[in-house]
């Protein structure tokens, strides 16, 4: 059992040179040895606040009469800590004190054993187990019987039991042979005389049940509270479970380990020692073998010393961490539009969720200006107590305050929590005013996406006044062909009324693309596209007013300006916030935000140790505006007005910026908060249609920005760019003339000859194709590309852009002769004349039909041509006539060069008709 003081004795035994049984007096005269006293175990730190270290002195005191050695100790686990340099040697009477500390960091109860090792001896419960089988009667080489030598050595060993300075040993004597003959000869006692008297005499047993004896002794030691030692002496091997009980080597080891029993084994004579060696090694003891009686004395002495070597002892520590835990309900607050110098408060709940008292100052230190906490009217807040307090907002500058407030809810937590307080403030109250709001609906550009040439398409743009005051449209740019409009300026739109503007488009030809910039000017509020560009250079760190830098003044003015913008369903302004210093250093997330809170959160409050390249920054910001924007565009520059010059910033000038701003339709307003030369900033502002401000006080700055805000509703230019496209089909053919093969007529049922022709629409509008002009014997059969033999007749069809149509043309004459005709291809587009496709074909009679003769030839004289130069040509008529009936004239062979006949080789000659065939001569 534990008490307030742990006494540990390190005993160094001084053995006498004699082997006789010592008496009680001689045992008392031996050296006491070192005695270690530890103040005070257990170490109870009680309750300690998290992250607060509490230490208790740990004192080692050697109250013995020889030097004491402490070899080592376990390393303490956090949150406990001690530093002891080992080995530690204490001379008799010497003390050493160390700080044993507890520094908790979590809400928990902590406890820990610390184990030491030293040459010391603890109070012991020693069981001495004797083998009393008959073999113990055997004579040893030095003339003593085995049981006599064991009796003498055991008696001497018993004299080493201590009963002084709080160390009280106890012993018990057991004997065994057969399983049934196991005997407790002396129950646990510190009376050494009684123990010596119980040592067995002459053995009479006939078996050796070692395992059973050890198991039974361990069972009897379970109730002993001191360190448990079992010493057994035997001269034989275990007789086995045929003779003995059920215990085995494995059972013995497990029992000893489970009950923390250290076993020492002494064997006498030549026996199998392996089982005993395994048992003692598994339990922390030792095994010995004796052949002479003096060996037994030495063995018992070594055991006595070993029980005082490398002894493990421990101390116990415990502590409990406590601490308050702050909780705010709710953890976020919003203060909207608080005038500078005024205070607005919100009531919340403050709860201590910890297990220690909470000091109010701990909570007050969480907040800093412009936020504070009031209403904590108690000296401390008890664990799990909830009270009502007030969070207050007292702005000193008209800014938007949205700074997270990190804090540690408890000293027992590693990670901080965050409170969220948002507050906006103003220097001057705003007078409610009516903004004339003008919105538009309708997509003119979509209405004129594609318009067929020489047709008219119209679209309507509706201007609606969604405010409670009238809107007057002062002027409107004229609309010229091919566009037209139904309204002219000026005109007025009453509150809630609408005005429709109809714009029409009539492309006279195609394909073509036309652009209309529909623009009109009115005193009305429309969605704005605004960039706030802040100079973040070191010059903006200078004091603008007492306690206020130029940068903070700029943010304060911008914060007030944002209050005047509109972010609702009727009108939604878009705002970008960017900060610059040197070339290429503009910080912007690329967004035009549509929320006042989002824009406020981007306002800067700090500067960099850099120079300013303001012209380059403005020029770069203009890249984010577009000439095609339908929204009025503005850029407001906040700067000290100091540009670092061309050597650092490049060659951009104020004239370059004005040119770009005008071309993009961007007004640049320059707000200068410094004493630098203002001429360039004035040039930029005035040249782009903006304002130049050089305020002396914060009030001047805010009033100037409010004038810029009013300008957003003055002479606002409404622009809507319309890009219209006139479209038309365009016809393309693969053959521009068609000549049929000679048709040899046999009967009316004979199949016609056919020619195919592909036409394609290479325009950008559907084509309605029309075919006109053909007469018999030419026949037109048309349709989409298809397999031969399909006979569906199509006269008028539609060909989409990029699509083709296959035309089939037939030649089906019934009378011999030469035929010509012209096919006209037309469509409903514009800009393309009808395509003429000449067609020709001839028909001759079958060779089976007789030719009709005679033919009269006039004149009968030869044709005589003039003398011609090479390349010249002369033609003469050769006349044919038949007086009776019609016939066919056929030339059987072509005329040899340089002569040729004009016309085909077959020609119908009607009765009473003269036909001329032109014969020409062209020398080569």
Secondary structure, 3 states (H helix, E strand, C coil): CCCCCEEEEECCCCCCCCCCCCCHHHHHCCCCCEEEEEECCCEEEEEEECCCCEEEEEEEEECCCCCEEEEEECCCCCCEECCCCCCEEECCCCEEEEEEEECCCCCCEEEEEEEEEECCECCEEEEEEEECEHHHHCECCCCCEHHHHHHHHHHHHHCCCCEECCEECEEEEEEECCCCCCEEEEEEECCHHHHHHCCCCCCCECCCCHHHHHHHHHHHCCCCCCEEEEEEEECCCCCCCCCCCCCCHHHHHHHHHHCCEEEEEEEECCCCCHHHHHHHHHHCCCEEEECCHHHHHHHHHHHHHHCCCCEEEEEEEEEEEECCCEEEECCEEEEEEEECCCCEEEEEEEEECCCCCEEHHHHHCCCCCCEEEECCCCCEECCCCEEEEEEEECCCCCCEEEEEEEECCCCCCCCCEEEEEEEEEECCCCCCCCCCEEEEECCHHHHCCCEECCCEEEEEEEEEECCCCCEEEEEECCCCCCEEECCCCCEEECCCCEEEEEEEEECCCCCEEEEEEEEEEECCECCEEEEEEEECCHHHHCEEECCEEHHHHHHHHHHHHHHCCCECCCCECEEEEEEECCCCCCECCCCCECCHHHHHHCCCCCCCCCCCCHHHHHHHHHHHCCCCCCCEEEEEEEECCCCCCHHHHCCCCHHHHHHHHHHHCEEEEEEECCCCCCHHHHHHHHHCCCCEECCCCHHHHHHHHHHHHHHCCCCEEEEEEEEEEEECCCEEECCCEEECCCEEECCCCCCCEEEEEEEEECCCCCEEEEEECCCCCEEEEEECCCCCCCCCCECEEEECCCCEEEEEEEECCCCCEEEEEEEEEECCCCCCCCEEEEEEEEEEECCCCCCCCCCEEECCCCCCCCCCCCCCCEEEEEEEEECCCCEEEECCCCCCCCEEEECCCEEEECCCEEEEEEEEECCC
